[in-house]
């Protein structure tokens, strides 16, 4: 067909089905358009049919609307609906009028971040046609109203994915849209919104991202967003000025007029921000593009937008921040500004999608301890606690955030002032015989590491229920929680006396090793004076088990370590210490010390066992006279680990007090170490070097190597150490045997000093070689939410 032959274009509309819109107050009209090109003679030359639909929005429809009148108006104004279908229109309108509002509200809440809904101004009185694209492009060269119309027609085409490939080939149209946006976006918000929406349709498909990059739409959107946020601040300032002026003049009209205008501008601006941010969110799929956005301060722009009230806009902004937060640099940018404080205002909220995405962003940020601290100071702790009883999805994420907060010892005690502990205890007991969620039990383990929290957990039948559940299910994590509770001193520790037999019974059985470790750890924490450990060891025949599991390689190191700690606890009892000594446990400990000498944890706990045993006559004689334990302790006296040095020093002080020979060796070693540099210099000095300070007047050296310890004047005279005048023998504890410096039962008093002039105080049991209990805090790994 030649172009000159075509003279007329004939359109024929044929009405189709009529139905209600699924979410909006609107009717959906399906119809068919048949376009026919006629020649000069009026004969059809080319024809085409297309299925279309029209949405008739009924904004005025409410419970008081006259359905019959509204139906007649709809039929009169819409030529696609035949007058004969008036009863059908009335029936559909009646249905819309009575459709439950709760359903509408629910639909509103289910708006997802990527469901960009049509906005006001997109309506047209004609159907866009891909064949008329050149006409629409020509409108982009006219005034602003025509530009808006042309861009809107192109947008209607772009919203159909089938048209995108064809539009992609039309460089003239895309170039014109990009030019108009770049030149005129400040003149019309509607124009900018419509054109960005066109490019947003392309951004929904990764293969078209190159097109958007080519026209630099992303950078332009960043500039537009920044400009609009500044305009928002100016509007706020002007509104406040008018409000103050109206208050002074007792007139509200000007302020109300300005407020109405402000709300209109705000609605259009939020539409623009929403479509621009959606486009950027789609482009950020490429991490290189995301890095460019970060360099242009995208995080600060998004956080600033969190002050808005539009839930749809907030869902988008928080979703974008969540995506960015998985990278350290973006997370650090969020930490520098008040991101957490603004997010805290969104928790809780009625919009389920907004609440869910906000919690997920907070979860990503909670991996940073500094941001965790900000969450606590922003009063998020009680807010998150209140969500534990809400919907399962929100509860699970809130639990993870609270878990991260509970990892910090500074904040553990704060949970006691909320209703968090009763809630999590109820959740534990509601699980029945099912396995607990890892997040729940991990959170409880952390909470139990605080004394006040543990006390609340034990209130009523709390401990009884926990113990019953743990012993029934043989759950090592629940037993770890009980173990953490047992480590705190206080009246509630005596509650464990009733369960010593149950715990001891688990040790001899063929139970899962992790469970036995926690049972041993719990028993080891029970330093209760009224507890008869001798009876427990005999009743459950634990001594052979403890001895057998001291052999290197007999079990996992964690289990062997707990056995050592258990021995340290029961050794506080004199009769138990004697029983253990007779069983040959002391040589087994020395053998284990040789095997694990590189492990500070083992060394510290084994030395602590020796410390407990030297308090008792029977075990002290075995250690001093029948083993080389004191020699090992002397070697460890200067260990690099402070905890080991502390326990060694106190153990050696007691040994030196009761054995003169070992006392001299200990004294000599302390002197040698304390003056090691000077002694090394003396020993290495060649005798032929005529140093004046090394020789006397007769040419003889002052000291021979073997004479050093025979000169009491070389000792420091400070805080009870041998005076310089040599009036007291340098033997370490020999002259203290008169009992003047001994406390009750012949133990050293608090005034007893060691070889460094420091007071030798009987130490508390070492938590570990590193100063903390390994079970005090339970870590459960998460990955950042995507």
Buried (B, 14 or more C-beta within 10 A) or exposed (E): EEEEEBEEEEEEEEBEEBEBBEBBBBBBBBBBBEBBBBBEEEEEBEEEEEEBEBEBBBEEBEEEBEBEEBBBBBBEEBEBBEEEBBEBBBBBBEEBBEEEEEEEEEEEBEBEBEEBEBBEBBEEEEBBBBEEBEEBBEBBEEEEEEBBBBBBBBBBBBBEEEBBEEBBEBEEBBBBBBBBBBEBBEEBBBBBBBBBBBBBBBBBEEEBBEBBBEBEBBEBBBEBBBEBBEBBEEBEEEBEEBBEEBEEEEEEEEBEEBBEEBEEBBEBBBBBBBBBBBBBBBBBEEEEBBBBBBEBEBBBBBBBBBEBEBBBBBBBBBBBBBBBBBBEEBBEBBBEEBBBBBBBEBBBEEBBBBBBBBBBBBBBBBBBEEBBBBBBEBEBBEBBBBBBEEEEEBBBBBBBBBBBBBBBEEBBEBBBEBEBBBBBBEBBEEBEEEEBBBBBBBBBBBBBBBBBBBBBBBEEEBBEBBBEBBBEBBBBBBBBBBBBBBBBEEEBBEBBEEBBEEBBBBBEEEBEEBBBBBBBBBBBBBBBEEBBBBEBBEEBEBBEBBBEBBEBEEBEEBBBBBBBBBBBBBBBBBBBBBBBBEBEBBBBBBEBBEBBBEBBBBBBBBBBBBBBBBBBEBBBBBBBEEBEBBEBBBEBBBBEBEBBBBBBBBBBBBBBBBBBEBBBBBBBBBBEBBBEEEBEEBEEEEEEEEEEEBBEEEEEBEEEEEEBBEEBEBBBBEEBBBBEEBEBEBBBBBEBEEEEBBEEEEEBBEEBBBBBEEEBEBBEBBBBBBEEBEBBBBEBEBEBBE
